[in-house]
Amino acid sequence: MQTLAVSTFKALGCGGVSRIDFMKDEANDTIYVNEINTIPGSLSFYLWEAADKDFQTLTNDLIQLALKRQRDRERLTFSIDSNLFSLQGGGGGKGGSKGGSKR
């Protein structure tokens, strides 16, 4: 179930903390992802104590993660591949701006 939770989190491009709810089909012993809550109503910080993270450490780590993610987004460069200029003349089309049709 933990593997399914991690793969769901990654497939949806999530970051930070989430809670993933599951359903189990008892008839065929299959687990399904029901929903993912990317900002759960309660961070359930007490669940992190086993990982030696108190509430202050958890909150600080989440803030640092958010800041890093924003810096990464600001470094992204987008480009659009287009053949817009190939439509101008001489591209093998009928007529065009030079030449017209032969009679």
N, C-alpha and C positions, 0 to 999 in steps of 0.2 A: 504494500500500500504506500509505503514511503517512496519507493521508486516511481510509482504512478503519480504521486504528488509532485515530485521533483520534475518529472518529464512534462506534466501539465503546466507547471509554473514556467518552465523554459519555453514550451511551445507557444504560450500566450505572451511571451516577452515581458513577464512581470518582474518587479524589483521590490526590495524591501521585505515586508512581512505580509503574509497572507494566511488565510485559513481556507482549507479545501474540504468540502463536504462530500462524502461518498454514500453510495447506496449499494447494498449487496443483494443479488438475486440468489436466494436460498436454493432455488430449484436446480441451478447449474453452477453454484458456487462462484459466480462472477462478480467482480467489483466494478462499479461505474462511478465516474466523476459526476457529481450532481451539480455543484457550483463552486466557484472560487470567489472568495471575498478578499479583495486586495487591500482594503482598509477595514479590518474587522472592528466591530464595535468595541471590543476589548482586546488589547494586545496580549492578554493573558501572560503578562510578564513573569508571573510565578512559574510558568512552564519552562522558562529559560534558566532558572536557578541551577538545574542539573548541568548546564553548560557554563557555569560560573559567570552568568551575566545578571547583574541586578538591574533594576528599572533604569537607573541613571546610565549605566553602561549600554544597555539596549537602546535607549533613546539617543545617546550620543552616536552609537554605531549607525543607526538609521539616518540621522542627520548627515553624517559623513558620506554615507552611501548615496543619499539624494544629491549632495553637492558634487560628488564625483560623476554621477550620472549626468547632471546638467553640464559639467565641463566637457564630458565626452560628446554630448549632443551639440554643443557649440563648436566643436572641432569638425563636425560632419560637413562634407561638401556634396551638394547635389548637382547632377547634370542630367540634361534631357537629350537623348539621342534623337535626332530628327533629320529627315531628308528634305527639309523645306526648300533649300536652295537648289536641289537637283531638279526641281520642277521648272526652273527658269531656262527656257530655250535649249535646243540641241540635245535633249535627253532622249531622243528616239520617239517622241510622241508625234501625233499627226498634227501638222500645222506648226503651231508654236509662234513665238514672237518673230522669228526670222524664217522666211521661206514660204509660208503659206502652202496651199495645196496646188498641185500641178493640174492643168487642164488638158 
